[in-house]
Amino acid sequence: MSAVALSLNVNIEEPRYDQSTYSGRAKHFFITTNPLNLFVSGKALDEAKDVVERYRKGEVPSNLTEEKLWEAKHLYDSAFHPDTKEKMFILGRMSAQVPMNMTITGCMMTFYKTTPAVIFWQWFNQTFNAIVNYTNRSGDTPISPKQLGLSYAMATGGAVTTALTLNSMVKKMPPIVGRFVPFAAVAAANCINIPCMRSKELLSGIPIFDENGKRFGESKRAATSAISQVVVSRIIMAMPGMMIPPFIMNSLEKKPFLKRMPWLNAPIQVSLIGCLLIFATPLCCALFPQKSSMAVSHLEQEVREKIQAMPNAPTVVYFNKGL
């Protein structure tokens, strides 16, 4: 393929697959959330970023093919923030979700009977979630260390309190019920953690654009919509790995082999959760478009009036919802 044809025909401002369809979004996230992306060296990621940025400027090396361009773009999407363009902290990338969550979730669901274990693993999980939520926030406005610290304390404190409260409520219920406490705690904690770690967006708004990328300012209502979508997708993402294994483990624990080797409990549970998360992570990231939209009529009054006063004012604006 010639350099000219490549420069004219490939739109890397959008993902390779049609993001207006669920299947297209799922294909995109199966690639960008692939845990193998974690093993790509920093040098290779920087080279991928260089290929993408040079291509955007119209610089097309003679040896660059369309396939190589998309390989670079997929690596770029997996490791660099779409708004700030900065390389994301490795544990905060969505490609770290499967290995990290399978380990943390497996431990939460194995060691759920004692208060110290509940406190530690809920704290550990929410600390990891706080990192992910901050890393994948929407917008490019910096967050002060004070606000970040307060958000983290609220997020982790709320999650641990929720888990302990639920644990005390189910003590007199059948043992199988107790196995679902971690999921209930995680679901409730997501409703606390994500808004807390992205509170700057709720207070100041997130950038909104027209379909061509022209920025109109910031919107708090767009931020509310973005965070709500992420909360829903994260709760559903956790559901298979935390709802299916309890039934399997409850049955396996009655088997002779697990009674003889109780130390297998955690590895089996972690492996089960990992198998489920490999599919749940990209499929749930794809529930809502990354480039989300909102009718101008639904924006707050001052933003709406500002846009409607412009010539050829759009009726819909777009924003990065975060992940």
Summary of the structure (lengths in Angstrom):
residues: 323
radius of gyration: 21.9
end to end distance: 34.7
largest distance: 75.0
contacts: 1045
relative contact order: 0.12
helix: 67%
strand: 7%
